[in-house]
């Protein structure tokens, strides 16, 4: 597993084009040129055991995968998902396509192609094994070398969110987590592309549910300070029933309430242990975290950390030994 990042902003204006040709282009397996005077490129690439995930930001760019690049023997297929801006794609056979946010394009890397975008362009791509896709796609001729709409919009939204969270993790990704992430990405990509019924059932039960679970956890973290937050509100946001939300959490040996209380308690502990927050009352931090009952908060805090909130505060504020 490898993680690489290239940013033109790390180079002086005069060195950026050289860095682009010597670093970014080989990284992507293409010749890349930015025809804007203000060369601005940022890319993150994560290589797992069977797939490669990349997230790129470019301004006014042209890319060309040539016969020389094809000699590398890579026969994977590149699933292209624009997030901002529109990309034009031209195959060696003369077919031309436009791909905009909400659309996808599946590029076979064993064939030459050209791509271009004007203005700021952000794109997420996943390189998927050809054999994996050929064994699962229900209508290969409808997606390979073409721009198309997702076969499953829910899976598409979850896939983008999953990849965004993966990028935020940077280099930190253990082996078991990387293997699980790869499996979930391949499952969601299968649903987005349109797979045979048997694969759809397996991928749907495995990939979508896990990605939705992660998305709900992230949403709860964003809303954790809302004292009114509950399972019904989160389920409504994700357009599912509260019962189904609780079922998803139970499959990961957790309840909605336990997870919400845990992240709130962790936030309070972190702030109590920070000397910069020593002037904040314990009750102030508890209420800010979303707790409404101080007695219950104190009991829950001690159960989780084996120490009371006041003891944590005292350890921080006690004078250092002479």
HUFENPE-V288445 format. One line per field, one symbol per residue. ss: DSSP state (2 for helix, 1 for strand, 0 for the rest). Layout:
ss->???
//
This chain:
ss->0111111222002222222222222222001111000000111111100001111111111111102222000000111111110011111000011110001111110000111111111111111102222200100222010011100022222222222222220000002222222222222222222010222222222222222222222222222000000022222220000222222222000002222222222222222200222000022222220000022222222222200022222222200000
//
